[in-house]
Each structure stands twice: as C-alpha cells, then as structure tokens.
C-alpha cells in the first residue's frame, strides 16, 4: 500500500495480535514503556525493533515512541538526558552503556508543502503547453528541523519506510499499522511512505538506507522506490558528508556488504558516493571478482562475530582503484595519501581514520613482496594484515618474526 500525498494516513489502523516471548524484548525498554504508560502517556515500541521481531530476527536496538514531551520524559527518569537539535530526543541511560531512545510523536514538517502539491493540476497537459511549476519544484525539501509534535498516525506517516513505521503495544500485545507496513513485511518488500521522489529529496541518505535494508534483511525493493533511487542518486551530494561516510560504513558492517555494494553499483549510487570504485568495477569486469570475494570474506567474518575495523572495511572497498593509482609511484605512502586525499571531498574521513587507511593500503606493497616483517611493531600492522588476508593474496604463512608478533610469543 503506497499512500498518496492527500491520503495522509489510514482512518482505521490495521491491528495484528502478535505475542512476543518476553526474552526477545529488552527488559529496560519494556520498563521505560511501562513507566510512561503508568504516568498516563501513550508509549509504544517502534521502528526497527518491531520490524525485526516480525521478521523473526533479533533486534539490535529497542526504540520507544511516546506522547510525552522530552522534558516530561526527563521528569520521569533520573537517568535521562535530552540530545539533538534537529530531533529533540530523550536518552535513557541503562547499565552496560545501553541507551534506550525515546522520541515524542511527531508530524511531518513538510506536510503543508505536500498538501499544496496534492491539489496541483496542470491547466493543459498537451506536449506543446507551457509547463506549470508545482508549488515545491524550486523548493529545497531537505529536512533540517523536525520538532513539530503530533499524534501516533502523524508520527507513522512521517517515517521513511512502511516497515519502519509500526508500533508495538506491549500491554495489548498488538502491532499497530497506519501505513500498510504489515502487508509489505508479509511480501518482503521495501516501500516508502508516500511519494518516493519526495521522500528521497527530503533526506537523500534514505537511498543508502534502502540498500542497507534490502541487503541485510534480504528484501525486495518496490519498483517505484528503485526508480526514485536511480533518479535522485545525485541528491546524495546534498547530504551532510559525515552522514554519507557513516552510512557507507554501515553497508559494510552487517554481514551483507557484498550485496550492499552490488545494489549500490547497479543503481548508480556507488558512482555518486565513490566514483573511483564504481569506475574500477566498470573498467575491470573480470578483475572485479576480487572485490566481491573480499566482501564475501568480510560478511563471513561478520557472521562469525569477527568484524574487521572500520579502516580495514573502507580499505577493502577502495583497495583496487587505490593500488591502480599507486602504480609507478615510488613511495607507496605518498601514493596512497594522494588517492585518499581526493576521496576526502566526497567522503571526508576523520583524521585518525584517514591516516590509518592510507597506512594500511600503502603497507600492502610490503605484504605482496614478502617484506611485511618490518611492519610488525607498527600500530596499523593488524589492520594491514587483515586486509592482506581478506584480499586473498596470502600464498604462504607469515615470516617467523611476523608470526611471533601476531601470536605474542
């Protein structure tokens, strides 16, 4: 079910009785919900945790949506802090560095623009007629402020995808669906709430989130959503660069990097955020099998609970064009530095990550020529060795001196 702009939400939500074993629900999140409801507020589990429970997966985080304002939440929990500018959120701090995120029900800050658009009609649809601009054609829909409080259905309609807009009522043991998310989960398809073109213009990073969910949860992408991803991939350049880098790293972290990068390449998204990598795949269709093998090895390690560092992940993704750019450069570190400095314009890395990435890639020349033992005392050695192993280049065991450094003997 794809909602039009004029159909803001369903008059009657779909209710699904869904009993979840207590051990599958975070006890601290359940405690937060119960305290809020006992104080007279509405409170539900919301978003990814509900989606994952329905897909029979273990949720990573449990978030709460409530009618209580952030300051009212803080009044109920001494271990609460208010964060955010664009989003004012309450974080409930629990033991073991766990955080339960509590958000007040909100409404879409662009609702007025979209309602105006829904009423727009061209006066003449003939090919020769001058085009009448839609009210928001020349407006920047990028969301920069989102603190307009609302109701549960208004909160659901402002979320990105139908599968992420479901509420779970702990007391009634019911899933509450205002946007058709249950149907889409049943059909295992990703669909935006409302017009995909508008949703991606509001927040282009949602394009990367589609890729992440499709790969990690093994879901299909609704055709209109896929077409909008392709049409608006260049809008990613309007997003905050640190968010882009973080989302790219998330594509690599969840045991689905191979499929994530494939979808990104297929849709042209990779050519927008990492054009060097996309061009290398295009120009080397046979040799690119090495990249896919590296990513498959990363996914296998992630499933085994042995995820490489962010530096190694980023190096594994960008290694091939980096090595190509370093060909003929006498000083490997200078060559790697020049290559990754060019990448900084689109995906600026923090200084520590940038230094580690260039050192790890530069070190591959020593590993490939059997001179890695000189690096064993360097702080980037383990990451460099990880990358070498992932690349499948190891044809012999490490030298004895290197093995001592690895095993600590």
RODO-2510 file (C-alpha; in nm, 4 decimals, decimal comma):
residues 409
     n   res          X          Y          Z
     1     x     0,0000     0,0000     0,0000
     2     x     0,1556     0,3285    -0,1077
     3     x    -0,0053     0,6386     0,0402
     4     x    -0,0604     0,9418    -0,1781
     5     x     0,0081     1,2918    -0,0511
     6     x    -0,3612     1,3597     0,0008
     7     x    -0,4183     1,0302     0,1843
     8     x    -0,2214     1,1237     0,4924
     9     x    -0,2914     0,8069     0,6927
    10     x    -0,5419     0,5261     0,7259
    11     x    -0,8628     0,6180     0,9057
    12     x    -0,8574     0,2853     1,0862
    13     x    -0,5208     0,1252     1,1607
    14     x    -0,4656    -0,2413     1,0974
    15     x    -0,4207    -0,4234     1,4278
    16     x    -0,2326    -0,7525     1,4448
    17     x    -0,2303    -0,9565     1,7636
    18     x     0,1320    -1,0613     1,7989
    19     x     0,2646    -1,2276     2,1109
    20     x     0,6384    -1,1902     2,1588
    21     x     0,8293    -1,4037     2,4070
    22     x     0,9468    -1,1817     2,6921
    23     x     1,3108    -1,2842     2,6439
    24     x     1,3037    -1,1345     2,2927
    25     x     1,2203    -0,7875     2,4274
    26     x     1,4808    -0,5776     2,6023
    27     x     1,3764    -0,5559     2,9700
    28     x     1,4958    -0,1954     3,0041
    29     x     1,2911    -0,0880     2,7015
    30     x     0,9870    -0,2657     2,8464
    31     x     1,0428    -0,0866     3,1777
    32     x     1,0565     0,2525     3,0012
    33     x     0,7300     0,1837     2,8163
    34     x     0,5517     0,0718     3,1325
    35     x     0,6615     0,3738     3,3356
    36     x     0,5416     0,6100     3,0634
    37     x     0,2029     0,4385     3,0342
    38     x     0,1616     0,4294     3,4123
    39     x     0,2193     0,8065     3,4132
    40     x    -0,0716     0,8474     3,1711
    41     x     0,1182     0,8795     2,8423
    42     x     0,0882     0,6674     2,5304
    43     x     0,4036     0,4687     2,4654
    44     x     0,4967     0,2008     2,2140
    45     x     0,7988     0,0144     2,0896
    46     x     0,8569     0,1492     1,7406
    47     x     1,0553     0,1139     1,4217
    48     x     1,3301    -0,1342     1,3513
    49     x     1,2769    -0,3469     1,6603
    50     x     0,9128    -0,4131     1,5635
    51     x     1,0152    -0,4863     1,2048
    52     x     1,2860    -0,7298     1,3154
    53     x     1,0561    -0,9096     1,5593
    54     x     0,8036    -0,9621     1,2788
    55     x     1,0822    -1,0905     1,0507
    56     x     1,1933    -1,3282     1,3293
    57     x     1,5280    -1,1541     1,3680
    58     x     1,6993    -1,0330     1,6837
    59     x     1,6583    -0,6540     1,7116
    60     x     1,9785    -0,4594     1,7604
    61     x     1,8111    -0,1670     1,9383
    62     x     1,4759    -0,1019     2,1011
    63     x     1,3316     0,2468     2,0493
    64     x     1,0261     0,3981     2,2143
    65     x     0,7722     0,6495     2,0799
    66     x     0,5510     0,8361     2,3237
    67     x     0,3080     1,1233     2,3681
    68     x     0,5305     1,2606     2,6468
    69     x     0,7418     1,5638     2,5546
    70     x     1,1204     1,5334     2,6028
    71     x     1,1179     1,7347     2,9265
    72     x     0,8275     1,5248     3,0566
    73     x     1,0279     1,2104     2,9874
    74     x     1,3210     1,3578     3,1773
    75     x     1,0901     1,4250     3,4698
    76     x     1,0121     1,0523     3,4938
    77     x     1,3673     0,9196     3,4606
    78     x     1,6619     1,0462     3,6616
    79     x     1,8970     0,8644     3,4231
    80     x     1,7745     1,0691     3,1253
    81     x     1,9438     1,3257     2,9057
    82     x     1,7991     1,5331     2,6209
    83     x     2,0015     1,5401     2,2987
    84     x     1,9766     1,6707     1,9443
    85     x     1,8946     1,9880     1,7580
    86     x     1,7041     1,8682     1,4542
    87     x     1,5499     1,5920     1,6689
    88     x     1,4991     1,6535     2,0402
    89     x     1,5294     1,3043     2,1837
    90     x     1,5374     1,1601     2,5327
    91     x     1,8086     0,9043     2,6013
    92     x     1,7513     0,6754     2,8988
    93     x     2,0922     0,5580     3,0199
    94     x     2,0964     0,1983     3,1414
    95     x     2,3647    -0,0348     3,2696
    96     x     2,6366    -0,1631     3,0394
    97     x     2,6391     0,1598     2,8341
    98     x     2,2966     0,0728     2,6939
    99     x     2,0761     0,3601     2,5767
   100     x     1,7000     0,3432     2,5221
   101     x     1,5998     0,6172     2,2791
   102     x     1,2640     0,7808     2,3491
   103     x     1,1080     1,0094     2,0861
   104     x     0,7922     1,2150     2,1139
   105     x     0,5294     1,1531     1,8444
   106     x     0,5983     1,3999     1,5630
   107     x     0,4319     1,5209     1,2475
   108     x     0,5848     1,5836     0,9062
   109     x     0,7224     1,9420     0,8946
   110     x     0,6733     1,9454     0,5141
   111     x     0,3060     1,8459     0,5352
   112     x     0,1784     2,1851     0,4198
   113     x     0,4008     2,1789     0,1116
   114     x     0,2898     1,8278     0,0210
   115     x    -0,0783     1,9073     0,0665
   116     x    -0,0402     2,2048    -0,1677
   117     x     0,1275     1,9741    -0,4191
   118     x    -0,1546     1,7203    -0,3962
   119     x    -0,4045     1,9841    -0,5096
   120     x    -0,1899     2,0991    -0,8043
   121     x    -0,3214     2,0237    -1,1516
   122     x    -0,1822     2,1402    -1,4878
   123     x    -0,4185     2,3549    -1,6926
   124     x    -0,3116     2,1906    -2,0175
   125     x    -0,1432     1,8516    -2,0474
   126     x    -0,0645     1,8754    -2,4191
   127     x     0,3000     1,8441    -2,5183
   128     x     0,3097     2,1994    -2,6550
   129     x     0,1608     2,3610    -2,3465
   130     x     0,3998     2,5526    -2,1201
   131     x     0,4793     2,3556    -1,8085
   132     x     0,3221     2,4900    -1,4921
   133     x     0,5548     2,4552    -1,1942
   134     x     0,4457     2,2506    -0,8986
   135     x     0,4453     2,4569    -0,5785
   136     x     0,7583     2,2837    -0,4469
   137     x     0,9513     2,2385    -0,7731
   138     x     1,2034     2,5065    -0,6810
   139     x     1,1976     2,4452    -0,3074
   140     x     1,4614     2,2567    -0,1155
   141     x     1,2781     1,9731     0,0595
   142     x     1,5812     1,8743     0,2650
   143     x     1,4619     1,8300     0,6238
   144     x     1,6627     2,0426     0,8657
   145     x     1,4187     2,0730     1,1554
   146     x     1,1749     1,8130     1,2810
   147     x     1,0402     1,9117     1,6225
   148     x     0,6708     1,9502     1,5375
   149     x     0,4889     1,7226     1,7803
   150     x     0,1971     1,5119     1,6592
   151     x    -0,0137     1,2004     1,7093
   152     x     0,0704     0,8311     1,6538
   153     x    -0,0715     0,8243     1,2975
   154     x     0,1052     1,1516     1,2130
   155     x     0,4259     1,0090     1,3563
   156     x     0,3895     0,6950     1,1459
   157     x     0,3296     0,8865     0,8233
   158     x     0,6460     1,0973     0,8647
   159     x     0,8773     0,7952     0,8830
   160     x     1,0764     0,6727     0,5870
   161     x     0,9543     0,3222     0,5022
   162     x     0,6312     0,1409     0,5793
   163     x     0,8118    -0,1448     0,7536
   164     x     0,9764     0,1053     0,9924
   165     x     0,6517     0,2793     1,0900
   166     x     0,4932     0,0054     1,3000
   167     x     0,4107     0,0424     1,6700
   168     x     0,4007    -0,2407     1,9210
   169     x     0,1677    -0,2112     2,2196
   170     x     0,3342    -0,4137     2,4952
   171     x     0,0270    -0,4288     2,7174
   172     x    -0,2179    -0,5358     2,4476
   173     x     0,0410    -0,7425     2,2566
   174     x    -0,0635    -0,5759     1,9321
   175     x     0,1130    -0,4328     1,6291
   176     x    -0,0487    -0,1057     1,5202
   177     x    -0,0112    -0,0234     1,1495
   178     x    -0,1228     0,3083     0,9962
   179     x     0,0683     0,2834     0,6660
   180     x     0,0480    -0,0703     0,5273
   181     x     0,3775    -0,1864     0,6746
   182     x     0,2425    -0,5254     0,7803
   183     x     0,1431    -0,6072     0,4240
   184     x     0,4850    -0,5038     0,2931
   185     x     0,6625    -0,7160     0,5538
   186     x     0,4425    -1,0098     0,4542
   187     x     0,5535    -0,9565     0,0929
   188     x     0,9130    -0,8786     0,1989
   189     x     0,9301    -0,5535     0,0044
   190     x     1,0683    -0,2083     0,0890
   191     x     0,8272     0,0747     0,0154
   192     x     0,8425     0,4409     0,1091
   193     x     0,5562     0,6123     0,2873
   194     x     0,4161     0,8460     0,0257
   195     x     0,5946     0,9567    -0,2894
   196     x     0,9442     0,8060    -0,3071
   197     x     1,0707     1,1064    -0,5059
   198     x     0,9680     1,3423    -0,2266
   199     x     1,0995     1,1152     0,0479
   200     x     1,4442     1,0976    -0,1117
   201     x     1,4501     1,4728    -0,1726
   202     x     1,3649     1,5298     0,1941
   203     x     1,6546     1,3104     0,3044
   204     x     1,8752     1,1614     0,0295
   205     x     2,0531     0,9359     0,2808
   206     x     1,7341     0,7279     0,2769
   207     x     1,8619     0,5907    -0,0550
   208     x     2,1547     0,4298     0,1266
   209     x     1,9167     0,3020     0,3938
   210     x     1,7111     0,1230     0,1283
   211     x     2,0273    -0,0502     0,0114
   212     x     2,1217    -0,1444     0,3675
   213     x     1,7813    -0,2924     0,4497
   214     x     1,7471    -0,4734     0,1163
   215     x     2,0859    -0,6380     0,1620
   216     x     2,0804    -0,7060     0,5358
   217     x     1,7193    -0,8284     0,5577
   218     x     1,7101    -0,9908     0,2118
   219     x     1,4142    -0,7801     0,0977
   220     x     1,2986    -0,6690    -0,2444
   221     x     1,2723    -0,3034    -0,3472
   222     x     0,9362    -0,1804    -0,4754
   223     x     0,9782    -0,0711    -0,8428
   224     x     0,8798     0,2939    -0,7868
   225     x     1,1255     0,3138    -0,4979
   226     x     1,4005     0,1633    -0,7141
   227     x     1,3315     0,4111    -0,9949
   228     x     1,3376     0,7016    -0,7484
   229     x     1,6710     0,5824    -0,6077
   230     x     1,8195     0,5968    -0,9561
   231     x     1,6582     0,9326    -1,0334
   232     x     1,7729     1,1002    -0,7105
   233     x     2,1118     0,9397    -0,6511
   234     x     2,2852     1,2720    -0,7249
   235     x     2,0887     1,4279    -0,4381
   236     x     2,3191     1,2355    -0,2050
   237     x     2,5725     1,5099    -0,2735
   238     x     2,3441     1,7492    -0,0822
   239     x     2,3564     1,5376     0,2329
   240     x     2,5946     1,6037     0,5194
   241     x     2,9243     1,4365     0,4287
   242     x     2,9818     1,2726     0,7712
   243     x     2,6400     1,1043     0,7406
   244     x     2,7351     0,9699     0,3983
   245     x     3,0558     0,8175     0,5318
   246     x     2,8764     0,6600     0,8273
   247     x     2,6078     0,5082     0,6040
   248     x     2,8708     0,3691     0,3657
   249     x     3,0457     0,2056     0,6614
   250     x     2,7127     0,0655     0,7803
   251     x     2,6726    -0,1024     0,4431
   252     x     2,9968    -0,2841     0,5205
   253     x     2,9304    -0,3842     0,8823
   254     x     2,6226    -0,6058     0,8864
   255     x     2,7305    -0,9263     0,7109
   256     x     2,5763    -0,8069     0,3836
   257     x     2,8488    -0,5885     0,2326
   258     x     2,8694    -0,7871    -0,0908
   259     x     2,5015    -0,7450    -0,1754
   260     x     2,5009    -0,3850    -0,0486
   261     x     2,7855    -0,2784    -0,2758
   262     x     2,6338    -0,4697    -0,5675
   263     x     2,2998    -0,2868    -0,5304
   264     x     2,4825     0,0456    -0,4898
   265     x     2,6788    -0,0211    -0,8089
   266     x     2,3743    -0,1449    -1,0017
   267     x     2,1670     0,1642    -0,9132
   268     x     2,4494     0,4088    -0,9838
   269     x     2,4616     0,5135    -0,6184
   270     x     2,8197     0,3889    -0,5892
   271     x     2,9200     0,6126    -0,8811
   272     x     2,7865     0,9084    -0,6817
   273     x     2,9497     0,8448    -0,3439
   274     x     3,2609     0,6503    -0,4535
   275     x     3,3071     0,7141    -0,8263
   276     x     3,6603     0,5711    -0,8236
   277     x     3,5339     0,2318    -0,7067
   278     x     3,2400     0,2289    -0,9490
   279     x     3,4658     0,3216    -1,2413
   280     x     3,7108     0,0470    -1,1490
   281     x     3,4317    -0,2143    -1,1479
   282     x     3,3057    -0,0862    -1,4837
   283     x     3,6535    -0,0914    -1,6388
   284     x     3,7644    -0,4266    -1,4934
   285     x     3,4628    -0,6622    -1,5069
   286     x     3,6800    -0,9740    -1,4779
   287     x     3,9214    -0,8497    -1,2124
   288     x     3,6329    -0,7118    -1,0042
   289     x     3,5697    -1,0673    -0,8836
   290     x     3,8495    -0,9978    -0,6375
   291     x     3,6443    -0,7175    -0,4809
   292     x     3,3360    -0,9378    -0,4497
   293     x     3,5486    -1,2112    -0,2902
   294     x     3,6875    -0,9648    -0,0345
   295     x     3,3381    -0,8505     0,0544
   296     x     3,2167    -1,2102     0,0857
   297     x     3,5063    -1,2791     0,3234
   298     x     3,4096    -0,9738     0,5312
   299     x     3,0499    -1,0978     0,5509
   300     x     3,1655    -1,4409     0,6655
   301     x     3,3746    -1,2845     0,9408
   302     x     3,0898    -1,0548     1,0469
   303     x     2,8580    -1,3548     1,0820
   304     x     3,1219    -1,5206     1,2992
   305     x     3,1420    -1,2132     1,5240
   306     x     3,4862    -1,1126     1,3968
   307     x     3,4167    -0,7883     1,2106
   308     x     3,7299    -0,6057     1,0883
   309     x     3,7931    -0,2451     1,1879
   310     x     3,6293     0,0430     1,0019
   311     x     3,9679     0,1250     0,8487
   312     x     4,0030    -0,2277     0,7111
   313     x     3,6453    -0,2228     0,5818
   314     x     3,6969     0,1031     0,3949
   315     x     4,0302    -0,0172     0,2583
   316     x     3,8728    -0,3422     0,1385
   317     x     3,6117    -0,1439    -0,0542
   318     x     3,8563     0,1008    -0,2133
   319     x     4,1709    -0,1121    -0,2453
   320     x     4,1656    -0,1826    -0,6192
   321     x     4,1473     0,1751    -0,7523
   322     x     4,3911     0,2812    -0,4797
   323     x     4,6520     0,0264    -0,5898
   324     x     4,5935     0,1221    -0,9524
   325     x     4,6543     0,4886    -0,8681
   326     x     4,9732     0,3933    -0,6820
   327     x     5,1193     0,2062    -0,9806
   328     x     5,4564     0,3541    -1,0709
   329     x     5,4693     0,5709    -0,7576
   330     x     5,7957     0,5022    -0,5768
   331     x     5,6762     0,5990    -0,2288
   332     x     5,3683     0,3860    -0,1534
   333     x     5,2563     0,6051     0,1365
   334     x     5,2640     0,9194    -0,0769
   335     x     5,0671     0,7422    -0,3488
   336     x     4,8039     0,6212    -0,1022
   337     x     4,7851     0,9651     0,0583
   338     x     4,7201     1,1337    -0,2772
   339     x     4,4476     0,8842    -0,3676
   340     x     4,2575     0,9099    -0,0399
   341     x     4,3008     1,2860    -0,0251
   342     x     4,0963     1,3038    -0,3457
   343     x     3,8243     1,0916    -0,1818
   344     x     3,8027     1,3343     0,1093
   345     x     3,5974     1,5797    -0,0970
   346     x     3,3011     1,3391    -0,1098
   347     x     3,3570     1,1233     0,1981
   348     x     3,5710     1,3190     0,4444
   349     x     3,7223     1,0836     0,6991
   350     x     3,8246     1,1919     1,0485
   351     x     4,1988     1,2461     1,0659
   352     x     4,2690     0,9276     1,2606
   353     x     4,0718     0,7122     1,0160
   354     x     4,2316     0,8851     0,7164
   355     x     4,5826     0,8209     0,8492
   356     x     4,5071     0,4569     0,9247
   357     x     4,3512     0,3931     0,5820
   358     x     4,6444     0,5350     0,3851
   359     x     4,8962     0,3454     0,6009
   360     x     4,7100     0,0149     0,5660
   361     x     4,6846     0,0420     0,1874
   362     x     5,0452     0,1554     0,1492
   363     x     5,1559    -0,1463     0,3548
   364     x     5,0058    -0,3872     0,1004
   365     x     5,3089    -0,3354    -0,1228
   366     x     5,5330    -0,4769     0,1510
   367     x     5,2996    -0,7691     0,2168
   368     x     5,2890    -0,8573    -0,1512
   369     x     5,6682    -0,8580    -0,1777
   370     x     5,7214    -1,0577     0,1418
   371     x     5,8663    -0,7672     0,3426
   372     x     5,5894    -0,7344     0,6000
   373     x     5,8107    -0,8315     0,8958
   374     x     5,9416    -0,4744     0,9095
   375     x     5,5887    -0,3569     0,9963
   376     x     5,5099    -0,5840     1,2904
   377     x     5,5686    -0,3147     1,5519
   378     x     5,3588    -0,0515     1,3747
   379     x     5,0160     0,0198     1,5226
   380     x     4,8459    -0,0382     1,1869
   381     x     5,0009    -0,3829     1,1348
   382     x     4,6970    -0,5892     1,2372
   383     x     4,4655    -0,3917     1,0089
   384     x     4,7132    -0,4197     0,7209
   385     x     4,7478    -0,7933     0,7726
   386     x     4,3682    -0,8269     0,7917
   387     x     4,3338    -0,6551     0,4557
   388     x     4,6024    -0,8740     0,3000
   389     x     4,4259    -1,1897     0,4160
   390     x     4,0857    -1,0622     0,3003
   391     x     4,2311    -0,9854    -0,0397
   392     x     4,3266    -1,3496    -0,0813
   393     x     4,6834    -1,2541    -0,1639
   394     x     4,8457    -1,4686     0,1024
   395     x     5,0189    -1,7600    -0,0669
   396     x     5,2410    -1,8594     0,2241
   397     x     5,2397    -1,8252     0,6038
   398     x     5,3891    -1,5096     0,7555
   399     x     5,7573    -1,4992     0,8323
   400     x     5,8594    -1,6303     1,1700
   401     x     5,9221    -1,2831     1,3105
   402     x     5,5789    -1,1719     1,1973
   403     x     5,4149    -1,4815     1,3481
   404     x     5,5766    -1,4077     1,6833
   405     x     5,4295    -1,0583     1,6744
   406     x     5,0855    -1,1972     1,5895
   407     x     5,0832    -1,4735     1,8490
   408     x     5,2688    -1,2806     2,1170
   409     x     5,5414    -1,5461     2,1593
***
